[in-house]
Amino acid sequence: MTAPRVPTFQFLRDNAPWLAAGAMLFFLSSFGQTFFISIFAAEIRGEFGLSHGQWGGIYTLGTSASALLMIWAGGLTDRFRVRALGAVVLSMLAASCLLMALNGAAWMLPFVIFALRFCGQGMTSHISVVAMSRWFVAARGRALSIATSGFSVGEALLPLLFVWLLTLFDWRTLWIGAACVAILGIPALFSLLRHERTPQSFAETESSLGMEGRHWTRNQALRQFLFWMMIPAMLGPAAFNTAFFFHQVHYAEVKGISHLELVSLFPLFTGMTIGFMVLSGWALDRFGTARLMPFVQVPMAIGFVFFSQAEGLPGLITGFFFAAMGNGGMMTVPNAFWADFYGTRNIGSVKAMVAAVMVLGSALGPGITGWGIDAGIGIERQYLAVSLYFLIATGFMLVGVTRARRLLPAAA
């Protein structure tokens, strides 16, 4: 028998410390996310004399290395408490920001990017996702939508704030400021998680089973068809959303608008993303991942058509609307999908493989599109190809999920 749905206000009140910790971790992951690093693309390229392709190649190299490490490090969330592992990762993230601020050699850039991407985009967000997926079962969709709103807040506010701050301060000084903010997150994390749920004992009592009524290990997941049918869908958003933000300066030039005009649309994009994220969390708890997952990337395909063809701000806003619809769904539905289909006991190690795939995608996107720009393939033409990619990934998901949903426990 299904448990009664807890009213949202009561859910927030009863779980505020854990939800706030998840949202804060997602917010702090911003310092390793592409939308933040790309703010300084012009300064970094100018400082070290890099072309679009060279900068994209460095970004690809550093991010690819972080993806490989995520395969092992992501499984640590099955063994350690969030407050302990999170404190270590935030310390490393702060050190990575300082390394960017102090670096004076081009050959060091791949190592700097590796550190930022692994600690920020990789581990900080992974810790939050795994914690929400494990700590919450019946309200998993709502918990994930609330936690990932921290990412959306960072995506909305930080580009606008730091583009403005660049007019007042040297770019290296701003990276020192980012390091200070990351350090401040450590005592806040300890305060919020004074009574933390543990990774294993809590999971034993509140766990949910996956396909065939069991908890899947990572090796078992890798030998099963569904995981591989989902790979294109996990690669695509990470690759091409990253590419969009990575080349935001170039894209603004192509569209004939200022960089500040473009980033001024980011808060609108984030607001719409949060709205769709909350809606997808509600729909997730109501309809389940099996019904929602196959179609979650269709809006992204539409959005990139508008990004390609838009001639002015109204077209760009329409593109951001559909991209926000897709992003809002992708922030909640896939994260719940892995727990629903593979169980929660080993969710850290299973999700680590997914995180590695996504980090790899975020490595490939800027490199591929940067190479295309250098080769004379316009960014607008590339975005039409991106739209087609999302439709192909949707086909793979539709086939895979349709076959796999028959294996789910009857209660799902």
C-alpha positions as CSV (number, residue, x, y, z in Angstrom):
1,M,0.0,0.0,0.0
2,T,1.4,3.4,-1.0
3,A,2.2,5.8,1.9
4,P,0.2,9.1,1.9
5,R,2.0,12.0,0.3
6,V,3.5,14.4,2.9
7,P,2.5,18.0,2.2
8,T,5.3,20.1,0.8
9,F,5.6,22.5,3.7
10,Q,5.8,19.7,6.2
11,F,8.3,17.9,4.0
12,L,10.5,21.0,3.9
13,R,10.2,21.6,7.6
14,D,11.0,18.0,8.6
15,N,13.9,17.6,6.2
16,A,15.3,21.2,6.0
17,P,18.9,20.4,7.2
18,W,19.4,17.6,4.7
19,L,17.8,19.4,1.8
20,A,19.8,22.6,2.5
21,A,23.0,20.6,2.6
22,G,22.2,19.1,-0.8
23,A,21.3,22.5,-2.3
24,M,24.5,24.1,-0.9
25,L,26.7,21.4,-2.3
26,F,25.1,21.8,-5.7
27,F,25.6,25.6,-5.5
28,L,29.3,25.3,-4.5
29,S,29.8,22.9,-7.4
30,S,29.4,26.0,-9.6
31,F,33.1,26.8,-9.2
32,G,33.9,23.7,-11.2
33,Q,31.1,24.0,-13.7
34,T,31.5,25.1,-17.3
35,F,29.1,28.1,-17.0
36,F,31.5,29.5,-14.3
37,I,34.9,28.7,-15.8
38,S,33.8,29.9,-19.2
39,I,33.2,33.4,-17.8
40,F,37.0,33.8,-17.8
41,A,37.5,32.2,-21.3
42,A,38.6,35.4,-23.0
43,E,41.0,36.3,-20.1
44,I,42.5,32.8,-20.0
45,R,42.9,32.6,-23.8
46,G,44.4,36.1,-23.9
47,E,46.7,35.4,-21.0
48,F,48.1,32.2,-22.5
49,G,47.7,33.0,-26.3
50,L,45.2,30.1,-27.0
51,S,42.9,29.7,-29.9
52,H,39.3,28.4,-29.5
53,G,40.4,24.9,-30.5
54,Q,43.4,24.9,-28.2
55,W,41.4,26.1,-25.2
56,G,38.7,23.6,-26.0
57,G,41.4,20.8,-26.2
58,I,42.9,21.7,-22.9
59,Y,39.4,21.7,-21.4
60,T,38.7,18.3,-22.9
61,L,41.9,16.8,-21.7
62,G,41.5,18.0,-18.1
63,T,37.8,17.0,-17.9
64,S,38.4,13.6,-19.5
65,A,41.0,12.8,-16.8
66,S,38.5,13.8,-14.1
67,A,35.9,11.5,-15.7
68,L,38.3,8.5,-15.3
69,L,39.0,9.3,-11.6
70,M,35.2,9.6,-11.0
71,I,34.8,5.9,-11.8
72,W,36.7,5.1,-8.6
73,A,36.1,8.1,-6.4
74,G,32.3,8.2,-6.9
75,G,32.0,4.9,-5.0
76,L,33.3,6.6,-1.9
77,T,29.8,7.9,-1.3
78,D,28.8,4.3,-0.4
79,R,31.3,4.2,2.4
80,F,31.6,7.7,4.0
81,R,29.3,10.2,5.5
82,V,28.4,13.3,3.4
83,R,29.8,15.7,6.0
84,A,33.2,14.0,6.1
85,L,33.6,13.3,2.4
86,G,32.0,16.7,1.5
87,A,34.5,18.6,3.7
88,V,37.5,17.0,2.0
89,V,36.1,17.6,-1.5
90,L,35.3,21.3,-0.7
91,S,38.8,21.8,0.7
92,M,40.2,20.4,-2.6
93,L,37.8,22.6,-4.6
94,A,39.1,25.7,-2.8
95,A,42.7,24.6,-3.5
96,S,41.8,24.2,-7.1
97,C,40.4,27.7,-7.3
98,L,43.6,29.1,-5.8
99,L,45.6,27.1,-8.3
100,M,43.7,28.8,-11.2
101,A,44.3,32.2,-9.5
102,L,48.1,31.6,-9.1
103,N,48.9,29.6,-12.3
104,G,51.3,31.4,-14.7
105,A,52.1,28.5,-17.1
106,A,50.0,27.3,-20.0
107,W,51.2,23.7,-19.5
108,M,49.6,23.7,-16.1
109,L,46.1,24.5,-17.4
110,P,45.1,20.9,-18.0
111,F,45.9,20.1,-14.4
112,V,44.0,23.1,-13.2
113,I,41.0,22.2,-15.3
114,F,41.2,18.6,-14.1
115,A,41.2,19.7,-10.4
116,L,38.3,22.1,-10.9
117,R,36.2,19.7,-12.9
118,F,36.8,16.7,-10.6
119,C,36.2,18.5,-7.4
120,G,33.4,20.8,-8.6
121,Q,31.3,19.3,-11.4
122,G,32.3,15.8,-10.5
123,M,32.4,15.0,-6.8
124,T,30.6,17.9,-5.1
125,S,27.4,17.4,-7.2
126,H,27.8,13.6,-7.1
127,I,27.8,13.6,-3.3
128,S,24.6,15.6,-3.2
129,V,22.8,13.5,-5.8
130,V,23.7,10.2,-4.1
131,A,22.6,11.6,-0.7
132,M,19.2,12.7,-1.9
133,S,18.6,9.5,-3.8
134,R,19.5,7.4,-0.8
135,W,17.9,9.5,2.0
136,F,14.6,9.9,0.3
137,V,12.4,7.2,-1.3
138,A,8.8,8.2,-1.5
139,A,9.7,11.9,-2.0
140,R,12.8,11.3,-4.1
141,G,11.6,13.6,-6.9
142,R,10.9,16.5,-4.6
143,A,14.2,16.1,-2.7
144,L,16.2,16.0,-5.9
145,S,14.4,19.0,-7.4
146,I,15.1,21.0,-4.2
147,A,18.7,20.0,-3.9
148,T,19.5,20.7,-7.6
149,S,18.0,24.1,-7.3
150,G,21.3,25.1,-5.7
151,F,22.9,24.5,-9.1
152,S,20.3,26.6,-10.8
153,V,20.8,29.5,-8.4
154,G,24.5,29.4,-9.1
155,E,23.9,29.2,-12.8
156,A,21.6,32.2,-12.7
157,L,23.5,34.6,-10.3
158,L,27.2,33.8,-10.7
159,P,27.7,34.6,-14.4
160,L,25.9,37.9,-14.1
161,L,27.7,38.8,-10.9
162,F,31.2,37.8,-12.0
163,V,30.9,39.3,-15.5
164,W,30.2,42.6,-13.7
165,L,33.0,42.0,-11.2
166,L,35.4,41.5,-14.1
167,T,34.9,45.2,-14.8
168,L,36.2,46.0,-11.4
169,F,38.8,43.4,-10.4
170,D,41.4,41.3,-12.1
171,W,40.2,37.8,-13.0
172,R,42.7,36.1,-10.8
173,T,41.4,38.0,-7.8
174,L,37.9,36.6,-8.5
175,W,39.2,33.1,-8.3
176,I,40.6,33.8,-4.9
177,G,37.2,34.9,-3.9
178,A,35.7,31.7,-5.2
179,A,38.2,29.7,-3.0
180,C,37.1,31.6,0.1
181,V,33.4,30.9,-0.6
182,A,34.2,27.1,-1.0
183,I,36.0,27.1,2.3
184,L,33.1,28.7,4.1
185,G,30.9,25.8,2.9
186,I,32.8,23.4,5.2
187,P,31.5,24.7,8.6
188,A,28.1,25.2,7.1
189,L,28.0,21.6,6.0
190,F,29.0,20.3,9.5
191,S,26.3,22.5,11.0
192,L,23.6,21.3,8.7
193,L,24.5,17.6,9.1
194,R,25.1,17.4,12.8
195,H,22.6,14.5,12.8
196,E,23.4,13.0,9.5
197,R,21.8,9.8,8.1
198,T,24.5,7.2,7.4
199,P,25.3,5.8,4.0
200,Q,24.7,2.1,4.8
201,S,22.6,1.7,7.9
202,F,20.0,4.1,6.8
203,A,20.0,2.6,3.3
204,E,19.3,-0.8,4.8
205,T,16.1,0.3,6.4
206,E,14.8,2.8,3.8
207,S,16.2,1.3,0.6
208,S,14.2,0.7,-2.6
209,L,14.7,-2.2,-4.8
210,G,15.5,-2.1,-8.5
211,M,14.7,-4.3,-11.5
212,E,14.0,-8.0,-10.7
213,G,13.4,-6.9,-7.0
214,R,17.1,-6.6,-6.1
215,H,19.9,-4.2,-5.6
216,W,22.3,-4.1,-8.6
217,T,26.0,-3.8,-8.2
218,R,28.0,-1.7,-10.7
219,N,29.4,-4.8,-12.5
220,Q,25.9,-6.2,-12.9
221,A,24.6,-2.9,-14.3
222,L,27.4,-2.8,-16.8
223,R,26.5,-6.3,-18.1
224,Q,22.8,-5.4,-18.6
225,F,21.4,-3.8,-21.8
226,L,19.6,-0.8,-20.2
227,F,22.8,0.9,-19.0
228,W,24.2,1.1,-22.5
229,M,21.0,2.2,-24.1
230,M,21.1,5.2,-21.7
231,I,24.7,6.2,-22.5
232,P,23.9,8.5,-25.4
233,A,21.3,10.4,-23.3
234,M,23.8,10.8,-20.5
235,L,26.5,12.1,-22.8
236,G,24.4,14.5,-24.8
237,P,23.3,17.2,-22.3
238,A,26.6,17.2,-20.5
239,A,28.4,17.6,-23.8
240,F,26.3,20.2,-25.6
241,N,25.0,22.2,-22.7
242,T,28.6,22.5,-21.6
243,A,29.6,23.5,-25.1
244,F,26.9,26.2,-25.2
245,F,28.1,27.9,-22.0
246,F,31.8,27.2,-22.8
247,H,31.5,29.2,-26.1
248,Q,29.1,31.8,-24.8
249,V,31.5,34.7,-25.7
250,H,31.9,33.4,-29.2
251,Y,28.1,32.7,-29.5
252,A,27.3,36.2,-28.5
253,E,29.6,37.6,-31.2
254,V,28.0,35.3,-33.8
255,K,24.5,36.5,-32.8
256,G,25.6,40.2,-32.8
257,I,24.9,40.8,-29.1
258,S,27.2,41.7,-26.2
259,H,28.3,39.1,-23.7
260,L,26.5,41.0,-21.0
261,E,23.3,40.9,-22.9
262,L,23.6,37.1,-23.3
263,V,24.4,36.4,-19.6
264,S,21.5,38.7,-18.6
265,L,19.2,36.0,-20.0
266,F,20.8,33.4,-17.7
267,P,18.7,34.4,-14.7
268,L,15.5,34.0,-16.8
269,F,16.8,30.7,-18.0
270,T,17.5,29.6,-14.5
271,G,14.1,30.7,-13.2
272,M,12.4,28.7,-15.9
273,T,14.6,25.7,-15.2
274,I,13.7,25.8,-11.5
275,G,10.0,26.0,-12.4
276,F,10.3,23.0,-14.7
277,M,12.5,21.2,-12.1
278,V,9.9,21.5,-9.5
279,L,7.2,20.4,-11.9
280,S,9.3,17.4,-13.0
281,G,9.8,16.5,-9.3
282,W,6.1,16.5,-8.8
283,A,5.5,14.5,-12.0
284,L,8.2,12.1,-11.0
285,D,6.6,11.2,-7.7
286,R,3.2,11.0,-9.4
287,F,4.0,9.1,-12.6
288,G,7.4,7.5,-12.1
289,T,10.6,7.5,-14.0
290,A,9.6,4.8,-16.5
291,R,7.0,7.1,-18.1
292,L,9.0,10.3,-18.0
293,M,12.5,9.3,-18.8
294,P,12.2,8.4,-22.5
295,F,10.9,11.9,-23.5
296,V,12.9,14.2,-21.2
297,Q,15.3,15.4,-23.9
298,V,12.8,16.3,-26.6
299,P,12.6,19.9,-25.4
300,M,16.4,20.1,-25.7
301,A,16.2,19.2,-29.3
302,I,13.7,22.0,-29.9
303,G,15.8,24.4,-27.9
304,F,18.9,23.9,-29.9
305,V,17.0,24.5,-33.2
306,F,16.1,27.9,-31.8
307,F,19.7,28.6,-30.6
308,S,20.8,27.8,-34.2
309,Q,18.2,29.9,-36.0
310,A,17.4,32.8,-33.6
311,E,18.1,36.2,-35.1
312,G,17.4,38.3,-32.0
313,L,16.6,38.2,-28.3
314,P,13.0,36.9,-28.7
315,G,14.3,33.8,-30.5
316,L,17.0,33.2,-27.9
317,I,14.4,33.5,-25.1
318,T,12.3,30.9,-26.8
319,G,15.4,28.6,-27.1
320,F,16.1,29.1,-23.4
321,F,12.5,28.2,-22.6
322,F,12.8,24.8,-24.2
323,A,16.3,24.3,-23.0
324,A,15.0,25.1,-19.4
325,M,12.2,22.5,-19.8
326,G,14.8,19.9,-20.8
327,N,17.3,20.9,-18.1
328,G,14.7,21.0,-15.4
329,G,13.7,17.4,-16.3
330,M,17.3,16.2,-16.6
331,M,18.1,17.5,-13.1
332,T,15.6,15.2,-11.4
333,V,14.3,12.4,-13.6
334,P,17.6,10.7,-14.5
335,N,18.9,10.9,-10.9
336,A,15.8,9.1,-9.7
337,F,15.9,6.7,-12.6
338,W,19.1,5.0,-11.5
339,A,17.8,4.5,-8.0
340,D,14.4,3.2,-9.3
341,F,15.9,0.8,-11.8
342,Y,19.0,-0.4,-10.0
343,G,18.1,0.0,-6.3
344,T,19.7,2.2,-3.7
345,R,22.1,0.0,-1.8
346,N,25.0,0.5,-4.3
347,I,23.7,3.7,-5.8
348,G,27.0,5.5,-5.2
349,S,29.1,3.2,-7.3
350,V,26.4,2.8,-10.0
351,K,25.9,6.6,-10.2
352,A,29.7,7.0,-10.3
353,M,29.8,5.4,-13.7
354,V,27.0,7.6,-14.9
355,A,28.8,10.7,-13.5
356,A,32.0,9.6,-15.2
357,V,30.0,9.3,-18.5
358,M,28.6,12.8,-18.0
359,V,31.9,14.3,-17.1
360,L,33.4,12.7,-20.2
361,G,30.5,14.3,-22.2
362,S,31.3,17.7,-20.7
363,A,34.9,17.1,-21.8
364,L,34.0,16.1,-25.4
365,G,31.5,18.9,-26.0
366,P,33.8,22.0,-25.8
367,G,36.6,20.1,-27.7
368,I,34.4,19.0,-30.6
369,T,32.7,22.3,-31.0
370,G,35.9,24.3,-30.6
371,W,37.5,22.1,-33.3
372,G,34.5,22.8,-35.5
373,I,34.8,26.5,-35.0
374,D,38.5,26.5,-35.9
375,A,37.7,24.3,-39.0
376,G,35.1,26.8,-40.2
377,I,31.9,24.8,-39.2
378,G,29.8,27.6,-37.7
379,I,28.3,27.2,-34.2
380,E,24.8,27.6,-35.7
381,R,25.3,24.7,-38.0
382,Q,26.7,22.6,-35.2
383,Y,23.6,23.3,-33.0
384,L,21.3,21.8,-35.7
385,A,23.4,18.6,-35.5
386,V,23.1,18.7,-31.7
387,S,19.3,18.8,-32.0
388,L,19.4,15.7,-34.2
389,Y,21.6,14.0,-31.6
390,F,19.0,14.5,-28.9
391,L,16.3,13.0,-31.0
392,I,18.5,9.9,-31.7
393,A,19.2,9.6,-27.9
394,T,15.5,9.8,-27.3
395,G,15.0,6.8,-29.5
396,F,17.5,4.7,-27.6
397,M,15.9,5.6,-24.3
398,L,12.4,4.7,-25.6
399,V,13.5,1.3,-26.6
400,G,15.6,0.6,-23.5
401,V,13.2,1.8,-20.9
402,T,10.2,0.1,-22.6
403,R,12.0,-3.2,-22.4
404,A,13.4,-2.7,-18.8
405,R,10.2,-1.4,-17.1
406,R,8.7,-5.0,-17.3
407,L,11.5,-6.0,-14.9
408,L,10.6,-3.5,-12.2
409,P,9.0,-4.7,-8.9
410,A,5.2,-4.6,-9.0
411,A,5.1,-1.8,-6.4
412,A,7.0,0.6,-8.8
